[in-house]
Amino acid sequence: MSIWFKDYKLEDWDGRTKNTIHDSLGIEMTEVGPDFVSGKMPVDDRTVQPMRLLHGGASVVLAESLGSIAATMVVDPEKFYCVGQSIFGNHLRPATEGFVYGTARPAHIGRKTQLWEIEIVNEAGKVVHLSRLTMAVVEKA
């Protein structure tokens, strides 16, 4: 059973991330499952730090992006919007090439707050980064 407010598809997000940080970093959504959202980000000149390792901040951007999209998909968009309240990330291993892949899954979906856990793995499937993202659910005026 799906947790989403409506039957979302990847295509529903086409164009919504144009001219945003997603474009700047090459972030793409790859899958919408019944209780998760996945995406990928390249490990390249846009996302590495001077030692040519994936920048921790880029990992956090991918995590918050996927968690924010997921949080938005849970609520009625006519009545509510979701904004990031806090994010905590652990950088566990370096990534130096290819892509990293993130998946956001809910830990808690409440009326006023949501908590999302985002796991980012490298192309070998090894965990590179783990984040916990708290989202505020705000009623539209």
GROMACS elastic network, one bead per residue, 0.5 to 0.9 nm:
[ bonds ]
;  ai    aj funct       b0    kb
    1    34     6  0.62974   500
    1    35     6  0.81542   500
    2     5     6  0.84313   500
    2     6     6  0.86824   500
    2     7     6  0.81433   500
    2    33     6  0.78180   500
    2    35     6  0.59313   500
    3     6     6  0.85745   500
    3    34     6  0.63023   500
    3    35     6  0.56334   500
    3    36     6  0.87717   500
    3    73     6  0.85082   500
    3    74     6  0.64255   500
    4     7     6  0.67050   500
    4     8     6  0.72404   500
    4    34     6  0.73853   500
    4    35     6  0.74475   500
    4    70     6  0.82648   500
    4    71     6  0.89591   500
    4    72     6  0.88766   500
    4    73     6  0.54441   500
    4    75     6  0.74906   500
    5     8     6  0.82063   500
    5    72     6  0.88925   500
    5    73     6  0.60262   500
    5    75     6  0.56472   500
    5    76     6  0.60864   500
    5    77     6  0.85931   500
    6    73     6  0.75448   500
    6    74     6  0.80457   500
    6    75     6  0.89275   500
    6    76     6  0.83925   500
    8    11     6  0.82025   500
    8    12     6  0.64329   500
    8    13     6  0.88154   500
    8    32     6  0.73647   500
    8    73     6  0.74677   500
    9    12     6  0.54643   500
    9    13     6  0.77201   500
    9    31     6  0.81844   500
    9    32     6  0.63767   500
    9    33     6  0.89909   500
   10    13     6  0.57723   500
   10    14     6  0.71573   500
   10    29     6  0.70274   500
   10    30     6  0.72019   500
   10    31     6  0.64439   500
   10    32     6  0.63207   500
   11    14     6  0.51253   500
   11    15     6  0.87665   500
   12    15     6  0.84794   500
   12    16     6  0.82499   500
   13    16     6  0.53591   500
   13    17     6  0.72392   500
   13    29     6  0.81534   500
   13    69     6  0.89646   500
   14    17     6  0.71802   500
   14    18     6  0.81955   500
   15    18     6  0.52074   500
   15    19     6  0.89039   500
   16    19     6  0.87074   500
   16    20     6  0.86392   500
   17    20     6  0.55119   500
   17    21     6  0.77810   500
   17    22     6  0.59966   500
   17    23     6  0.67960   500
   17    28     6  0.89156   500
   18    21     6  0.84892   500
   18    22     6  0.73620   500
   18    23     6  0.60119   500
   19    22     6  0.76427   500
   19    23     6  0.58646   500
   19    24     6  0.75365   500
   20    23     6  0.54715   500
   20    24     6  0.65900   500
   20    25     6  0.89467   500
   21    25     6  0.60832   500
   21    26     6  0.82106   500
   21    27     6  0.80896   500
   21    61     6  0.83252   500
   22    25     6  0.53876   500
   22    26     6  0.56954   500
   22    28     6  0.71215   500
   22    41     6  0.88308   500
   22    61     6  0.86492   500
   22    62     6  0.82489   500
   22    65     6  0.79660   500
   23    26     6  0.50957   500
   23    27     6  0.64455   500
   23    28     6  0.83546   500
   24    27     6  0.79281   500
   24    46     6  0.75159   500
   25    41     6  0.70330   500
   25    42     6  0.75632   500
   25    44     6  0.89575   500
   25    46     6  0.57966   500
   25    47     6  0.64605   500
   25    58     6  0.78561   500
   25    61     6  0.89883   500
   25    62     6  0.88859   500
   26    40     6  0.82050   500
   26    41     6  0.57312   500
   26    42     6  0.63493   500
   26    46     6  0.81453   500
   26    47     6  0.88723   500
   27    39     6  0.69771   500
   27    40     6  0.57330   500
   27    42     6  0.73434   500
   27    62     6  0.70054   500
   27    65     6  0.86832   500
   28    38     6  0.87342   500
   28    39     6  0.53909   500
   28    40     6  0.54421   500
   28    41     6  0.65649   500
   29    32     6  0.81534   500
   29    37     6  0.76189   500
   29    38     6  0.59184   500
   29    40     6  0.64503   500
   29    66     6  0.78727   500
   30    37     6  0.78747   500
   30    38     6  0.54964   500
   30    40     6  0.68074   500
   30   101     6  0.89370   500
   31    36     6  0.81281   500
   31    37     6  0.58414   500
   31    38     6  0.50344   500
   31    39     6  0.67034   500
   31   103     6  0.89484   500
   32    35     6  0.78885   500
   32    36     6  0.61358   500
   32    38     6  0.65035   500
   32    70     6  0.88403   500
   33    36     6  0.50429   500
   33    37     6  0.61678   500
   33    38     6  0.81570   500
   34    37     6  0.85614   500
   35    70     6  0.86622   500
   35   104     6  0.85928   500
   35   105     6  0.63622   500
   35   106     6  0.73556   500
   36    70     6  0.71234   500
   36   103     6  0.65651   500
   36   104     6  0.54840   500
   36   106     6  0.74978   500
   37    66     6  0.64096   500
   37    67     6  0.77711   500
   37    69     6  0.77855   500
   37    70     6  0.60750   500
   37   102     6  0.82339   500
   37   103     6  0.56435   500
   37   104     6  0.53492   500
   37   105     6  0.70909   500
   38    66     6  0.67862   500
   38   101     6  0.71768   500
   38   102     6  0.54570   500
   38   104     6  0.63968   500
   39    62     6  0.79998   500
   39    66     6  0.69599   500
   39   100     6  0.85451   500
   39   101     6  0.57557   500
   39   102     6  0.53449   500
   39   103     6  0.66423   500
   39   104     6  0.89152   500
   40    62     6  0.78586   500
   40    99     6  0.64411   500
   40   100     6  0.56041   500
   40   102     6  0.60513   500
   40   103     6  0.89025   500
   40   120     6  0.87911   500
   41    47     6  0.83826   500
   41    58     6  0.88101   500
   41    59     6  0.86866   500
   41    62     6  0.71936   500
   41    98     6  0.86935   500
   41    99     6  0.54951   500
   41   100     6  0.54721   500
   41   101     6  0.65890   500
   41   102     6  0.82870   500
   42    45     6  0.89326   500
   42    46     6  0.82196   500
   42    47     6  0.71918   500
   42    97     6  0.75970   500
   42    98     6  0.59303   500
   42   100     6  0.63601   500
   42   101     6  0.88982   500
   43    46     6  0.75695   500
   43    47     6  0.56671   500
   43    48     6  0.64515   500
   43    52     6  0.88994   500
   43    53     6  0.80082   500
   43    54     6  0.60466   500
   43    55     6  0.88567   500
   43    95     6  0.71155   500
   43    96     6  0.63221   500
   43    97     6  0.50493   500
   43    98     6  0.55098   500
   43    99     6  0.53924   500
   43   100     6  0.69442   500
   44    47     6  0.55000   500
   44    48     6  0.60488   500
   44    52     6  0.81958   500
   44    53     6  0.89552   500
   44    54     6  0.79668   500
   44    96     6  0.80117   500
   44    97     6  0.66674   500
   44    98     6  0.76129   500
   44    99     6  0.85060   500
   45    48     6  0.57752   500
   45    49     6  0.83284   500
   45    52     6  0.80321   500
   46    49     6  0.87828   500
   46    58     6  0.87655   500
   47    52     6  0.88236   500
   47    53     6  0.83346   500
   47    54     6  0.58602   500
   47    55     6  0.58496   500
   47    56     6  0.88590   500
   47    57     6  0.84721   500
   47    58     6  0.57443   500
   47    59     6  0.84464   500
   48    51     6  0.76225   500
   48    52     6  0.52056   500
   48    53     6  0.51167   500
   48    56     6  0.85171   500
   48    58     6  0.78183   500
   48    95     6  0.88834   500
   48    96     6  0.78786   500
   49    52     6  0.53527   500
   49    53     6  0.56692   500
   49    54     6  0.62709   500
   49    55     6  0.50112   500
   49    56     6  0.84295   500
   50    53     6  0.74075   500
   50    55     6  0.87643   500
   51    54     6  0.87847   500
   52    55     6  0.83095   500
   52    95     6  0.88033   500
   52    96     6  0.63881   500
   52    97     6  0.88215   500
   53    56     6  0.88011   500
   53    94     6  0.60239   500
   53    95     6  0.57702   500
   53    97     6  0.82557   500
   54    57     6  0.85670   500
   54    58     6  0.71397   500
   54    59     6  0.74781   500
   54    94     6  0.63766   500
   54    95     6  0.53276   500
   54    96     6  0.61003   500
   54    97     6  0.82652   500
   55    58     6  0.52725   500
   55    59     6  0.66640   500
   55    60     6  0.89435   500
   55    94     6  0.88021   500
   55    95     6  0.88580   500
   56    59     6  0.50945   500
   56    60     6  0.63823   500
   56    61     6  0.87402   500
   56    89     6  0.85129   500
   56    90     6  0.86061   500
   56    91     6  0.65179   500
   56   129     6  0.83365   500
   57    61     6  0.62002   500
   57    62     6  0.87170   500
   58    62     6  0.63048   500
   58    63     6  0.86098   500
   59    62     6  0.51792   500
   59    63     6  0.61895   500
   59    64     6  0.86561   500
   59    89     6  0.84450   500
   59    91     6  0.81964   500
   59   100     6  0.86628   500
   59   102     6  0.89207   500
   59   120     6  0.76525   500
   59   128     6  0.86515   500
   59   129     6  0.69031   500
   59   130     6  0.88904   500
   59   131     6  0.88896   500
   60    64     6  0.60054   500
   60    65     6  0.83368   500
   60    87     6  0.79408   500
   60    88     6  0.83692   500
   60    89     6  0.66594   500
   60   129     6  0.84121   500
   60   130     6  0.88928   500
   60   131     6  0.72953   500
   61    64     6  0.52113   500
   61    65     6  0.59298   500
   61    66     6  0.85893   500
   62    65     6  0.51185   500
   62    66     6  0.62359   500
   62    67     6  0.85649   500
   62   101     6  0.88797   500
   62   102     6  0.71469   500
   62   120     6  0.84832   500
   63    66     6  0.54068   500
   63    67     6  0.61136   500
   63    68     6  0.84564   500
   63    87     6  0.87723   500
   63    89     6  0.86297   500
   63   102     6  0.68029   500
   63   103     6  0.79986   500
   63   104     6  0.73806   500
   63   117     6  0.85030   500
   63   118     6  0.57176   500
   63   119     6  0.76944   500
   63   120     6  0.76212   500
   63   129     6  0.88139   500
   63   130     6  0.82219   500
   63   131     6  0.65062   500
   63   132     6  0.84212   500
   63   133     6  0.79058   500
   64    67     6  0.50673   500
   64    68     6  0.57935   500
   64    69     6  0.84267   500
   64    84     6  0.75911   500
   64    87     6  0.74125   500
   64   104     6  0.89966   500
   64   118     6  0.82342   500
   64   131     6  0.83208   500
   64   132     6  0.88538   500
   64   133     6  0.66998   500
   65    68     6  0.52078   500
   65    69     6  0.62197   500
   65    70     6  0.86177   500
   66    69     6  0.52516   500
   66    70     6  0.61778   500
   66    71     6  0.86019   500
   66   102     6  0.74696   500
   66   103     6  0.71418   500
   66   104     6  0.59395   500
   66   118     6  0.77427   500
   67    70     6  0.50610   500
   67    71     6  0.60200   500
   67    72     6  0.85582   500
   67    84     6  0.87561   500
   67   103     6  0.84117   500
   67   104     6  0.54842   500
   67   105     6  0.77585   500
   67   106     6  0.85223   500
   67   115     6  0.86239   500
   67   116     6  0.59693   500
   67   117     6  0.76720   500
   67   118     6  0.69987   500
   67   132     6  0.88784   500
   67   133     6  0.67421   500
   67   134     6  0.87366   500
   67   135     6  0.82629   500
   68    71     6  0.50519   500
   68    72     6  0.61488   500
   68    73     6  0.86359   500
   68    82     6  0.70686   500
   68    83     6  0.70281   500
   68    84     6  0.69447   500
   68   116     6  0.87617   500
   68   133     6  0.84706   500
   68   135     6  0.73426   500
   69    72     6  0.51678   500
   69    73     6  0.63209   500
   69    82     6  0.88404   500
   70    73     6  0.51149   500
   70    74     6  0.66708   500
   70   104     6  0.70980   500
   70   105     6  0.80226   500
   70   106     6  0.84302   500
   70   116     6  0.84152   500
   71    74     6  0.54383   500
   71    75     6  0.71394   500
   71    81     6  0.86522   500
   71    82     6  0.63994   500
   71    83     6  0.85332   500
   71   106     6  0.84978   500
   71   109     6  0.84649   500
   71   114     6  0.70337   500
   71   115     6  0.86425   500
   71   116     6  0.79838   500
   71   135     6  0.71009   500
   71   137     6  0.83845   500
   72    75     6  0.57759   500
   72    76     6  0.81372   500
   72    77     6  0.72585   500
   72    80     6  0.83761   500
   72    81     6  0.63859   500
   72    82     6  0.57378   500
   72    83     6  0.86326   500
   72   137     6  0.87186   500
   73    76     6  0.77986   500
   73    77     6  0.79279   500
   74    77     6  0.87345   500
   74   109     6  0.83025   500
   75    78     6  0.86747   500
   75    79     6  0.79267   500
   75    80     6  0.63255   500
   75    81     6  0.73144   500
   75    82     6  0.81989   500
   75   137     6  0.81448   500
   76    79     6  0.55637   500
   76    80     6  0.59165   500
   76    81     6  0.80544   500
   77    80     6  0.52732   500
   77    81     6  0.62071   500
   77   140     6  0.89275   500
   78    81     6  0.83321   500
   78   140     6  0.77729   500
   79   138     6  0.85507   500
   79   139     6  0.59181   500
   79   140     6  0.54467   500
   79   141     6  0.83144   500
   80   137     6  0.65634   500
   80   138     6  0.54432   500
   80   140     6  0.52420   500
   80   141     6  0.89606   500
   81   136     6  0.83660   500
   81   137     6  0.59781   500
   81   138     6  0.53593   500
   81   139     6  0.66133   500
   81   140     6  0.68871   500
   82   113     6  0.86914   500
   82   114     6  0.89157   500
   82   135     6  0.61938   500
   82   136     6  0.55209   500
   82   138     6  0.59203   500
   82   139     6  0.87845   500
   83   134     6  0.86929   500
   83   135     6  0.54832   500
   83   136     6  0.53552   500
   83   137     6  0.68104   500
   83   138     6  0.76169   500
   84    87     6  0.76185   500
   84   133     6  0.72129   500
   84   134     6  0.61831   500
   84   136     6  0.62213   500
   85   113     6  0.89348   500
   85   133     6  0.76155   500
   85   134     6  0.54070   500
   85   135     6  0.51933   500
   85   136     6  0.59350   500
   86   132     6  0.82678   500
   86   133     6  0.59080   500
   86   134     6  0.52152   500
   86   135     6  0.71840   500
   87   131     6  0.67563   500
   87   132     6  0.56771   500
   87   134     6  0.62620   500
   87   135     6  0.88431   500
   88   130     6  0.83654   500
   88   131     6  0.54402   500
   88   132     6  0.53104   500
   88   133     6  0.65647   500
   88   134     6  0.88509   500
   89   129     6  0.69505   500
   89   130     6  0.56541   500
   89   132     6  0.65328   500
   89   133     6  0.85664   500
   90   128     6  0.85353   500
   90   129     6  0.55666   500
   90   130     6  0.52727   500
   90   131     6  0.63180   500
   91    94     6  0.77903   500
   91   127     6  0.89969   500
   91   128     6  0.61922   500
   91   130     6  0.68212   500
   91   131     6  0.87751   500
   92   127     6  0.69020   500
   92   128     6  0.50866   500
   92   129     6  0.54139   500
   92   130     6  0.76564   500
   93   126     6  0.83866   500
   93   127     6  0.71161   500
   93   129     6  0.71950   500
   94   122     6  0.88960   500
   94   128     6  0.63429   500
   94   129     6  0.88939   500
   95    98     6  0.82584   500
   95    99     6  0.84427   500
   95   100     6  0.76988   500
   95   121     6  0.89422   500
   95   122     6  0.66257   500
   95   128     6  0.69741   500
   96    99     6  0.89332   500
   97   100     6  0.86542   500
   97   122     6  0.88648   500
   97   123     6  0.89200   500
   98   122     6  0.80297   500
   98   123     6  0.70154   500
   99   121     6  0.88260   500
   99   122     6  0.65303   500
   99   123     6  0.63461   500
  100   120     6  0.63914   500
  100   121     6  0.55561   500
  100   123     6  0.63553   500
  100   125     6  0.89483   500
  100   128     6  0.80722   500
  101   119     6  0.81387   500
  101   120     6  0.53342   500
  101   121     6  0.53012   500
  101   122     6  0.63718   500
  101   123     6  0.75528   500
  101   125     6  0.85412   500
  102   118     6  0.64928   500
  102   119     6  0.54917   500
  102   121     6  0.64417   500
  102   129     6  0.88510   500
  103   117     6  0.81556   500
  103   118     6  0.54208   500
  103   119     6  0.54770   500
  103   120     6  0.65698   500
  103   121     6  0.87964   500
  104   116     6  0.62626   500
  104   117     6  0.56458   500
  104   119     6  0.67244   500
  104   120     6  0.89450   500
  105   115     6  0.87611   500
  105   116     6  0.56181   500
  105   117     6  0.54326   500
  105   118     6  0.64189   500
  105   119     6  0.86064   500
  106   109     6  0.66755   500
  106   114     6  0.75072   500
  106   115     6  0.60478   500
  106   117     6  0.61531   500
  106   118     6  0.87121   500
  107   114     6  0.77082   500
  107   115     6  0.53558   500
  107   116     6  0.54301   500
  107   117     6  0.63748   500
  107   132     6  0.88687   500
  108   113     6  0.79614   500
  108   114     6  0.53771   500
  108   116     6  0.69942   500
  109   112     6  0.84837   500
  109   113     6  0.66633   500
  109   115     6  0.65553   500
  109   116     6  0.84546   500
  110   113     6  0.51989   500
  110   114     6  0.55865   500
  110   115     6  0.85247   500
  110   137     6  0.84441   500
  111   114     6  0.78750   500
  111   137     6  0.69144   500
  112   135     6  0.84893   500
  112   136     6  0.59795   500
  112   138     6  0.70757   500
  112   139     6  0.89333   500
  113   134     6  0.69048   500
  113   135     6  0.55529   500
  113   137     6  0.54796   500
  113   138     6  0.88162   500
  114   133     6  0.81177   500
  114   134     6  0.57376   500
  114   135     6  0.50436   500
  114   136     6  0.65567   500
  114   137     6  0.73603   500
  115   132     6  0.68480   500
  115   133     6  0.56262   500
  115   135     6  0.62766   500
  116   131     6  0.80899   500
  116   132     6  0.56678   500
  116   133     6  0.50702   500
  116   134     6  0.64726   500
  116   135     6  0.79007   500
  117   130     6  0.73385   500
  117   131     6  0.57628   500
  117   133     6  0.64039   500
  118   129     6  0.81738   500
  118   130     6  0.57673   500
  118   131     6  0.50713   500
  118   132     6  0.63374   500
  118   133     6  0.77182   500
  119   127     6  0.69502   500
  119   128     6  0.79064   500
  119   129     6  0.60889   500
  119   131     6  0.66044   500
  120   125     6  0.87930   500
  120   126     6  0.84075   500
  120   127     6  0.58646   500
  120   128     6  0.56328   500
  120   129     6  0.50575   500
  120   130     6  0.62717   500
  120   131     6  0.84497   500
  121   124     6  0.75861   500
  121   125     6  0.52256   500
  121   126     6  0.51580   500
  121   128     6  0.50827   500
  121   129     6  0.69272   500
  121   130     6  0.89493   500
  122   125     6  0.52523   500
  122   126     6  0.55448   500
  122   127     6  0.65705   500
  122   128     6  0.63208   500
  123   126     6  0.74819   500
  124   127     6  0.89319   500
  125   128     6  0.88535   500
  127   130     6  0.75481   500
